[in-house]
């Protein structure tokens, strides 16, 4: 089971953005691999801290994590567990440690660090529409994506500006002594390589647009507006860079009769007055097909029938929600003479006088039960 992101950074769940940023900065300095050479545990903590900040440092991701936990990112490539590499981690440093480090790691901080930073390709974004059935059970979607891929036959040479490091290093004298800073090479964009031979049809970076079918595993319980990530399925980076990611925005389609509320589903059932009085059985819509329910005689309008486990499978893996059937007794607006005479006779009949029982909950009690 994955560790809690708040515990990794050593902050409370109510911590402010500034406190989270400060905590990550402290962890990054403490466990940086250049400061702990050969220490596998320190490197692991360095990655875990970056993974935690990747989520908690982003307001949208933090809100999803607070609501769904680690399951909010399952099936999306994740963070840290293979979806986040050292280049992703170092890309955070420009924000965390300020421009003095140029986004290039710890060069000049205590004299350790450096090395080439591999360029990363740009991300791609697509929108995937899901039916309520696909949301409830999860689905694997195959989509066609037009990606920039490295063209066949392209060759590269060492960038003459940065000599293959991908960075331009400057040393300045300050009141604290000599400070070394590193910025991304503007000639190669941090790749450390420049185009040597470019085949026909390739762009200035040696990339060519091609269509590829990408498989996306979508877990059950996702919500409208949620974003998943498929690592490495964005645009390629030139040279020996790493590919960007494919960001998948979820859009859920409305169902004709079922309405979603969290993991629960709601269905409005209309019954006639004779059916309410005499009882009946009805076939209603549910996930996966129709289900038949029995209506007891004397059914009251406003009653809610609960079909347990017939809702949406939880994103957290905690089972499924319920299907709530809201009973509405349909009163005819137009009746014939015979029907009118019948109801006129029944007006004074003792059996037709309303006598709600204690078990018949009020409207407000029903609403309270729905949200509890």
C-alpha positions in Angstrom: 0.0 0.0 0.0 1.4 3.4 -1.0 2.4 5.8 1.7 0.3 8.9 2.5 1.7 12.0 0.6 1.2 14.2 3.7 3.2 11.8 5.9 6.0 11.7 3.3 6.4 15.5 3.4 5.8 15.6 7.1 2.8 18.1 6.9 -0.8 18.0 8.1 -3.7 17.7 5.7 -4.6 21.2 6.5 -1.2 22.5 5.5 -1.0 25.6 3.3 0.6 25.7 -0.2 3.6 27.6 1.3 4.1 25.0 4.0 3.9 22.1 1.5 6.5 23.9 -0.8 8.8 24.5 2.2 8.6 20.9 3.3 9.4 19.6 -0.1 12.3 21.9 -0.5 13.7 20.6 2.8 13.3 17.0 1.8 14.8 17.6 -1.7 17.9 19.1 -0.1 18.2 16.3 2.5 17.8 13.4 0.1 19.3 14.7 -3.1 21.3 11.8 -4.8 24.3 14.0 -5.3 24.5 14.7 -1.6 23.9 11.0 -0.8 26.0 9.1 -3.5 25.3 5.4 -3.6 22.5 5.7 -0.9 19.5 3.8 -2.4 17.3 4.7 0.5 18.0 8.4 0.1 17.3 8.2 -3.6 14.0 6.5 -2.9 13.0 9.1 -0.4 14.0 11.8 -2.9 11.6 10.3 -5.5 8.8 9.8 -3.0 9.1 13.4 -1.9 8.9 14.6 -5.5 5.9 12.3 -6.1 4.1 13.8 -3.1 4.8 17.3 -4.1 3.8 16.6 -7.7 0.3 16.0 -6.3 0.0 18.2 -3.2 1.7 21.1 -4.9 -1.1 21.2 -7.5 -4.5 22.5 -6.2 -6.5 20.3 -8.6 -4.5 17.1 -8.0 -4.5 17.8 -4.3 -8.3 18.1 -4.3 -8.7 14.8 -6.2 -6.2 13.1 -3.8 -8.0 14.4 -0.7 -11.3 13.0 -2.1 -10.2 9.7 -3.7 -6.7 9.0 -2.3 -4.1 7.2 -4.5 -6.9 5.7 -6.6 -7.5 9.1 -8.2 -4.4 8.4 -10.3 -4.6 4.7 -10.8 -4.6 3.7 -14.5 -3.1 7.1 -15.4 0.5 6.2 -15.4 0.8 7.5 -11.8 3.6 9.4 -10.3 6.9 8.1 -9.1 5.9 4.5 -9.6 7.4 4.5 -13.1 5.6 7.5 -14.4 7.9 10.1 -12.9 11.6 10.1 -13.6 14.5 12.2 -12.5 13.9 14.7 -15.4 10.4 15.2 -14.2 11.7 15.8 -10.7 14.4 18.2 -11.6 11.9 20.2 -13.8 10.2 21.2 -10.5 13.3 22.9 -9.1 12.9 26.2 -11.1 9.8 26.8 -9.1 11.0 25.4 -5.7 14.5 26.8 -5.5 14.2 29.9 -7.7 15.8 30.9 -11.0 19.3 30.7 -9.5 19.3 26.9 -10.3 17.9 27.3 -13.8 15.6 24.3 -13.4 18.8 22.2 -13.9 19.1 20.6 -10.5 21.6 21.5 -7.8 24.6 22.8 -9.8 26.2 25.5 -7.7 24.4 24.5 -4.5 27.2 23.3 -2.3 29.2 22.3 -5.4 27.4 19.1 -6.1 25.2 18.1 -9.1 25.4 18.9 -12.7 25.2 16.5 -15.6 23.0 16.6 -18.7 19.3 17.0 -18.3 17.4 15.1 -21.0 14.9 17.1 -22.9 11.2 16.0 -22.6 8.7 16.2 -25.5 5.5 18.2 -25.2 2.4 16.7 -23.8 -0.7 15.9 -25.9 -4.3 16.3 -24.7 -7.4 14.4 -25.8 -11.0 14.1 -24.5 -12.6 10.7 -24.1 -16.4 10.3 -23.8 -17.7 7.5 -21.6 -21.2 6.1 -21.1 -22.5 5.5 -17.6 -22.0 1.8 -18.0 -18.3 2.4 -18.9 -17.9 4.7 -15.9 -19.5 2.1 -13.6 -17.4 -0.9 -14.6 -14.2 0.6 -16.1 -13.2 0.2 -19.7 -10.2 0.0 -22.0 -10.4 2.5 -24.8 -8.3 2.5 -28.0 -7.8 5.9 -29.5 -5.9 7.2 -32.5 -3.4 9.9 -31.6 -1.3 12.0 -34.0 2.1 12.2 -32.3 5.5 13.7 -33.3 7.9 10.8 -33.5 11.6 10.7 -34.3 11.8 10.3 -38.1 13.6 7.2 -39.6 17.1 8.1 -40.8 17.6 11.3 -38.7 21.0 11.6 -37.1 22.3 14.0 -34.5 25.6 15.5 -33.4 26.9 17.0 -30.2 25.6 20.5 -29.7 28.5 22.9 -30.3 27.1 25.5 -27.9 26.8 23.3 -24.7 29.2 20.5 -25.8 26.4 18.0 -25.2 25.6 18.9 -21.6 22.3 20.6 -22.5 23.1 23.4 -20.1 25.1 26.7 -20.2 27.0 27.2 -16.9 27.9 30.6 -15.5 30.0 31.4 -12.5 29.4 34.8 -10.8 31.1 36.4 -7.8 28.7 37.2 -4.9 29.2 38.4 -1.3 28.8 34.7 -0.3 31.6 33.6 -2.7 31.6 32.2 -6.2 28.1 31.0 -7.3 27.6 28.6 -10.2 24.3 28.6 -12.1 23.1 26.5 -15.0 20.5 27.4 -17.6 19.0 25.3 -20.4 20.9 25.6 -23.7 18.9 27.7 -26.1 20.5 26.1 -29.2 19.5 22.5 -28.5 16.7 23.1 -25.9 18.5 21.0 -23.3 18.8 17.9 -25.5 22.6 18.2 -25.8 22.4 17.3 -29.5 21.8 19.2 -32.7 20.5 17.9 -36.1 23.2 16.4 -38.3 21.1 14.7 -41.1 17.4 15.3 -41.5 15.3 13.1 -43.8 12.6 14.5 -46.1 9.3 15.2 -44.2 11.0 15.7 -40.8 10.8 19.1 -39.1 13.7 21.1 -37.8 14.0 18.9 -34.8 14.0 15.7 -36.8 10.4 14.8 -35.8 7.6 13.6 -38.1 3.9 13.5 -37.3 2.4 10.0 -37.4 -0.9 8.4 -36.3 -0.7 5.8 -33.5 -3.4 3.7 -31.7 -3.0 4.1 -28.0 -4.7 1.9 -25.4 -6.1 3.7 -22.3 -7.2 1.7 -19.3 -9.8 3.7 -17.5 -10.7 2.5 -13.9 -14.3 2.3 -12.7 -15.7 5.3 -10.8 -14.0 8.1 -12.7 -15.9 11.4 -12.8 -16.6 14.0 -15.4 -13.7 16.4 -15.7 -11.1 14.1 -14.2 -7.8 13.9 -16.0 -5.7 10.7 -16.5 -2.1 10.5 -17.7 -0.6 7.9 -20.1 3.1 8.2 -19.7 5.3 8.4 -22.8 2.5 8.7 -25.3 3.0 12.4 -26.0 5.4 13.9 -28.6 8.9 12.6 -28.8 11.8 14.8 -27.8 14.7 15.3 -30.3 17.9 13.3 -29.8 18.0 11.1 -26.7 15.2 12.9 -24.9 12.1 11.3 -23.4 8.6 11.4 -24.8 5.9 13.6 -23.3 2.7 12.3 -21.9 -0.8 11.9 -23.2 -3.3 13.7 -20.9 -6.8 12.2 -21.1 -9.8 14.4 -20.0 -12.9 12.4 -19.0 -16.3 13.4 -20.3 -19.3 11.4 -19.1 -22.4 11.1 -21.2 -25.9 11.5 -19.6 -28.0 8.4 -19.2 -31.6 8.5 -20.4 -33.1 7.4 -17.0 -30.3 7.0 -14.4 -28.7 10.0 -12.6 -25.4 9.7 -10.8 -24.6 11.1 -7.4 -21.2 10.0 -6.2 -21.2 6.2 -6.3 -25.1 6.0 -6.1 -27.6 6.1 -8.9 -31.1 7.5 -8.9 -34.1 6.3 -10.9 -37.6 8.0 -11.0 -40.3 5.3 -11.0 -43.9 6.4 -11.8 -46.7 4.0 -10.8 -50.5 4.3 -11.3 -52.9 4.6 -8.4 -54.2 1.0 -8.9 -50.6 -0.3 -8.8 -49.8 1.7 -5.7 -53.0 0.3 -4.0 -52.8 -3.3 -5.2 -49.1 -3.8 -5.5 -47.2 -4.8 -8.7 -43.9 -5.7 -10.2 -41.9 -3.3 -12.4 -38.9 -3.6 -14.7 -36.5 -0.7 -14.4 -33.2 0.4 -15.9 -29.9 -0.5 -14.1 -26.3 -0.8 -15.0 -25.8 -3.9 -17.2 -29.5 -4.2 -18.1 -33.0 -4.3 -16.7 -33.9 -5.5 -13.2 -37.4 -6.4 -11.9 -38.6 -5.1 -8.5 -41.6 -5.9 -6.5 -44.0 -3.2 -5.2 -45.9 -4.0 -2.1 -49.6 -3.1 -1.8 -50.2 0.3 -0.2 -47.1 1.8 -1.7 -46.7 5.5 -0.8 -45.6 8.2 -3.2 -42.2 9.5 -2.2 -40.9 6.2 -0.9 -37.3 5.3 -1.8 -36.4 1.7 -2.6 -32.7 0.9 -2.2 -31.1 -1.7 -4.4 -27.7 -2.3 -2.7 -24.6 -2.7 -4.9 -26.4 -1.7 -8.1 -24.6 1.7 -8.4 -21.2 2.7 -9.5 -18.0 0.8 -8.6 -16.0 2.9 -6.3 -12.8 4.5 -7.6 -11.2 3.7 -4.2 -12.1 0.0 -4.6 -14.5 0.0 -1.7 -17.3 -1.9 -3.5 -20.2 -0.3 -5.4 -22.8 2.3 -4.6 -26.6 1.7 -4.5 -29.5 2.3 -7.0 -32.1 4.4 -5.3 -35.6 4.1 -6.8 -37.8 7.1 -6.1 -41.5 6.1 -6.2 -44.0 8.7 -7.7 -47.7 7.8 -7.7 -49.2 9.2 -10.9 -52.5 11.0 -10.4 -54.6 11.3 -13.6 -55.6 14.8 -14.6 -58.7 13.7 -16.6 -61.1 11.0 -15.5 -64.5 9.9 -16.9 -67.9 10.1 -15.2 -67.7 6.6 -13.7 -64.2 7.1 -12.3 -65.3 10.4 -10.8 -68.3 8.9 -9.1 -66.0 6.2 -7.6 -63.7 8.7 -6.1 -66.5 10.8 -4.8 -67.9 7.8 -3.0 -64.4 7.1 -1.6 -63.9 10.6 -0.3 -65.7 9.9 3.0 -64.5 6.3 3.2 -62.5 5.8 6.4 -59.9 3.7 4.6 -58.9 6.6 2.4 -58.2 9.0 5.2 -54.4 9.6 5.4 -52.8 8.0 8.5 -49.1 8.2 8.1 -47.2 5.8 10.3 -44.0 6.6 12.3 -42.1 4.5 9.8 -43.2 6.8 7.0 -40.5 9.4 6.9 -41.0 13.0 6.0 -39.5 14.6 2.9 -36.7 16.2 4.9 -35.8 12.9 6.6 -35.6 11.2 3.2 -33.3 13.9 2.0 -31.1 13.5 5.1 -30.9 9.7 4.6 -29.9 10.2 0.9 -26.9 12.3 1.9 -25.9 10.4 4.9 
